[in-house]
Amino acid sequence: MKFLLGGVPLGCDNIGDEAIIACVVRLIRTLVPGAEMTVCTRDRENTARLLAVQTAPLYGFPPDPRLDEFQAFVSGFDAFIWFGATGLSDYPGTALPLLARTQDAGVKTIVWCVGMDDELNPAFFRVRGKRRMLLEALTWLSLGSFDAVANQEARLLAQARQSIFKTLAKCQLVTVRDPESARELGKCGLDNIIVAADTAILQETATTLPLPVIPGVQRCGFCISAQRELKQKDQLQELWTHLLERPDTRLVLIPMNPKTDRELMGRLAAELPQQDRIEILDSSDPATVQACASQCRVVVSSRLHLLILASNVHVPVIGIERGSKIRNWLANFHDVPAGTVYNCDFHLLYKRILGFLETSAEHDAANIVPVMAALYHRLNEAADYLKATLLE
């Protein structure tokens, strides 16, 4: 059997997305031994080498969407498995045409373990430029009795939700990674959605530890995303400085985008004292990132998938919200973020970090293990549906 896998812009320096695709490929090999898989990615050579798969162009994404070519290409497969992060709410203008073209080609469409933010990407559903000026003028002419901007944006969202319903209703299987995403799809009129978990919970850990083992040292891992940048950078630097004042504490910077996150955090850390106790992970391998997280006593991140990789190795996490996906992950642990990238409570964040540093790792792991077991159970149940759908 031949399966095409795609969804988010793979091969674009997002370690979380690469963790997902590696885990999806491994899962399908377990479910359907001998299956041939082709992955749509921008980094075709490395993906083919690392995952032992065929590769295809990153259809649907700029600069060359090639949707007409995609429909002809996908017709040679038994199923198109669309997956990944919050791609459906982040890139509806890409996701829906890809799925629709696949359906037009008579090929099975499967939406696998996606997440949905609590709003569709504002970049596509906010009125801007000259159109906004015209609508604001119309609102003014109505003396404020009719909000033309809000009305137009509501229409755009309604049309998008209608398109989501129309396309996903034709899919042979739709699974999401959390109950919150299922509720968002419910707003589009969809039911019969299977709640699974993020496939990255299957990520394996590298056997070689990337950081030196130093007895008596407690490491605090951080990833601050360069997307939707943290506004209070000076307070972050103050927090890092306070942590470095503790003689047994080291700061570990774990970029989930090895280019942009690394540049941002490296620049901020370069202004701090105690440079000999600041470590920056230099790897884009998800297994190595997870091994690095295992060497930390606590991990703080505004990137979802570092929180997931740390949880995989039973390390406590603290999230800084950058969209509802962070909040949704922490809800598994009956926890909430320490704030958002626009307004983070650094006093609370420091207090929570110290709380983990002053308790035992065994105590914290005992709280994480049953949560991850429940997520594995949900994912395994969804995998049974996936296998049945692929083999029908």
N, C-alpha and C positions, 0 to 999 in steps of 0.2 A: 504494500500500500504506500501511497505517496501523499505526504502532508506538507502544506505550505504554512509557515509560521510568520506572523508579523503583527504590527499594531502600533508600537511607539517607535520613535527614531532611534533604533539600535545602532551601535557603532559610533555614537556621538559623545563619548566620554562621560557616560552616566553609569557608574559601577552598579547601582541598584538595578537598572534595566538589564545589564549584562548578567547579574545574578539570577534574575527571573528567567531569562531565556535559557541559561544553562540548566536550571532546575526543570523547566518545562521539557526540554529535550531529553533529559535523563528520565523524567517521569513517563514520557511517551514510549521511550525504549523499553521501559519495564512493562507498560500496559500492552504494547503491540510490538513484540520482538520482530526484528527484521524490517520495520517500517523505514522508508526513505524519507528524510526530512530536508526541506529547503528553508532557509531563514532569510528574510528580507532585512538587509543591514547595509550601512554605509561602509563598514569596515569588513569587507568581504573576505580578504585574505586571512586575517587573524581569526575571524569567526569560524571559517572553514577548518583552520588548523586546530583551534582549541576545542571545538565541539564535534569535529568529524562529521560535518554536514555539508550539503550543497548550499550555495548562497545565491541570492538574487538582489537586484537593485532595491533601494528604499522607496518602493512605489508609494505615491500619494503625497510625499513631502517635497518641498522646494529643494533645489531649483527646478527639478524636472519631474512633475507628478506622474506623467505617462499612464493615465488611467485606461486609455484605449488599449495600450500594449498590455496592461495588467490583466484585463479581461481575457485576452487571448492566452496569456501565460497561465493564469490560474485554472483554465479549463483542462489542463493536463494533470490535475491533482484530484485526489479523492476527497479532500477536505481542506478548508482554509481555517486555521485556528488563530483567531485574533485575540491578543492578550496584552497585558502589561499595564501596571501602575494605574494612573488616572487618565489614561489615554482617551477614553470615551468622553469624558467631560473636558479634557484639555484640548483634544483635536477632533471634535465631532465632524468638522468639515473634511477630514481625512478618513476617519474611521467609517463613517456611514457610506461614502461612495465606494470604498474598497469592499465592504460587505455586500453592498447592493450589486456591484459588478460581478462578484463571485456568485451571488444568487442568480443573476441573469445568465451566467454560464452554466447553471444547473449543478453547481458544486456545493457540497455541504458547508454551512458556515457555523462555526462554534465560537462563542465569546467565552474566554476562559479566565476566571478569577480576576476580573478587572475591579478597579475602585472607581467610585464616583465622588467628586467633591460636592459640597452642599450648594455650589453654584457652577454653572457652565462658564467656561473660560471668558472672563470679562473682555479680553482682547477682541473677541468676535461678537459680543452681544452688548456692547456699549456704543452709543451713537457718538461720533466724533467729527471734527472738522467742519466743513461747510454745511453738511446736513444738520449737525447739531445747532449751528447758528440759525439756520432756517426754522428749525423746530422751536428753538427758544423764542424766535420772533413771533411764531404762531401762538405760543403760550402767552406772550406779552399782549398780542392783539386780542386774545380772549379775556384779558384782564385777570389772568391767573385762574380762570374757571376750568381750563383744560390744560393739563400737563402733557404737551405733545411729545417731549423727550421720553418721559416715563411710558407713555402709551406705545411709542414705537419700539422701545426696548422690550416691553412686555410682549409685543407681537413677535419680535425676533425670537424670544425665548419659547413662546408657545409653538412657533413653527419648528424650532429645533427639537422640542420634546415630541412633537408629532412625527418628525422624521425618525427619531430614535425608536419610537413605538413601531412605526411602519417597517423599519429594517430589522430590528431585533425580534419582532414577532415572527419573522420568517426563518430565524435561526433554529437549527436542530437542538442546540443546547446553549443556555446562558447561565453562567455562574459568576458570582461576585465574591470579593474577598472579605466582606463584613456586612453585618445587618444594616448599617447606615447606608451603604451603597445600594442595597436592595430597596430601601425606602425611597432613595432618590429615583431609581428606575420605576418604582411604583407611581411616582408623580407623573411619569410619562404614560401611565396606563398599563404598564407591564406587570403581570403576575407570574406565578410558576417560576420564580427566580430561585436558583439554588445558592445558598450561602455557604461558601467554602472558606478559604483562607489564602493569603498571599503565598504563591508557590515558592517564594524565596525562603520560607521556613524550612525547606528541604536542603538548603545550602550546606555543603560539607565544609569542614575546617581544615586548613592546611596543616600538614603534620610538622612543619618546621615553624617555630615561633619567630616572628620578624623582629622582635625587640629583645635585648639582652635580659636575662633573668637576674634580678638584683634583689636579694633577700631584704625584707623590711621596707621596701619601697611600695607606695600606693600610687597607681597611675589613674589620672582622670582623663578620659578620652573626650574629644570635642570635634564636631563637624558643624561649621557655620556655612550655610549655602551662599553662593554668590548670586543665586536667583532670589528675587525679592529680598534684597540684602537687609541684614539686621541694622536697624536705625541707630541703636545705642552702642556704637562700637567702643566709645570711651568707657562705658560701664562694663563692657565685656573685658576690656583690658584691665580694669580695676579688679574684676573678679579673678582673672588669671594671676594678677600680681599677688592677691591675697592667698591664693592657693599655693603659689610658689614660696610664700613666706613660711609655709609648713615644711620643716626640713626633710620629712619623709615622703613628700608628695612630688610627683612629676606630672608635667602637662604633655599629653599626647594628642597631636593634631592629625585627624584621620579624614583626608579629603575624599568625598564621594564623587566629585568631579576632579580628576587628577590635574586639571589645568586651572579652571577658574576658582574652585574652592581652595586649592593649594596656594594660588597667588594671593587671594584675599587673606587667608589665615596666616600665611607666612609673613605678609606685610605687617599685620597687626602684632604678631608675636615678636617681630624683629625689634620693636620698641620696648620690650620688657627686660627686666633684670633677670638674673639667674638663667642665662641662655644655655648653660650646660645641663639644665634640667627640663629643657623643652625638646621633645622629639616629634618629628614629622614623618608619617608613614609615606614611603615612596613606592607605592604599588597600586596597580589598577585591577588586581586579581581579587575577585570576591572572597575566595577561600583564604587568602592572606589577610584581607581586611577583617574577616571574621576571627582569624587567629589573633590579630592585633587587639580586637575588642575583648577577647578572652583574657588578655593580659591586663585589662583595666579593671579597676574596682567599681567604677561607674562611668557611664557614657552619656554625654549631653549632645543633642543633635537637633538641627532644624531640617535634616534630611531623613525621610521616613525609613529608608532601607538600612541605614546604619542602626537605627533603633531595632529593626527586625533582626539584623545579623548579631547584634549584641544579645538580644533576647534568646537567640538560638543557642548561645553558649552560657545562658543563665546569668548574665551580667545585668544589674539593674540599670534602667535608663530614665532620663529626664528629657522631655520633649519641649522644643520651642516651636510654637505653631506657625506653619507656613501653608495654610490650607487645612481643611477639615481632616485630611488623611492622617495627620499627626495625632489629632484628637481622637480619631476613631481607633488607632492602634492602642493608644494608652487606655482607652475604655476597656480593653480586654483585661487590664490589671486594676480596674476601678480607680484609675488615676486620671489626672488632667494635666495639660501643659503648664509650664512655669510662666506662661505669657505668650505673646506673639512676637514676630520679628519687628513689629511696629511698636510694641509696648510690652517689654519683658520685665518681670519683677526680679531684678538681680539679687535683691536681699533674700527673697524666697529661694531663688536658685542656689545661692551660696549655702543657705541653711539646709536645703535638701541634700546637696552634695556632702556636707559635713555629716549629715545623718547616716548616709551610706558608708562614709569612711570610718565611722565610729561603731558600726555594727559588723558582724561577721559575714563573710561571703557565703557561708553555708546557710545562714539565716535567710539571706535575700534569695538565694537560689531555690530554697524550699518554697518560696512564694511564687516563683516564676515557673517551676516545673509543671504544676497542674494546669496552668493557663496554656502553656505550649502543647501539652497533651491534648487538651480540648480542641485546639486549632488543628493539630495533626489529624484528629478524628474527623473533623469537618472536611478537611482536604481529602482524606482517604475516601469518605463517602462520595464526594464529588468526583473523584477519580474513577469510581465504579461507573458513574453515569457517563463519564468521558469515554471510557473503554467501550461501553455498550453502544454509544453513539458512533464511535469510529468504526466499529465492526458490524454495524447494521447493514 
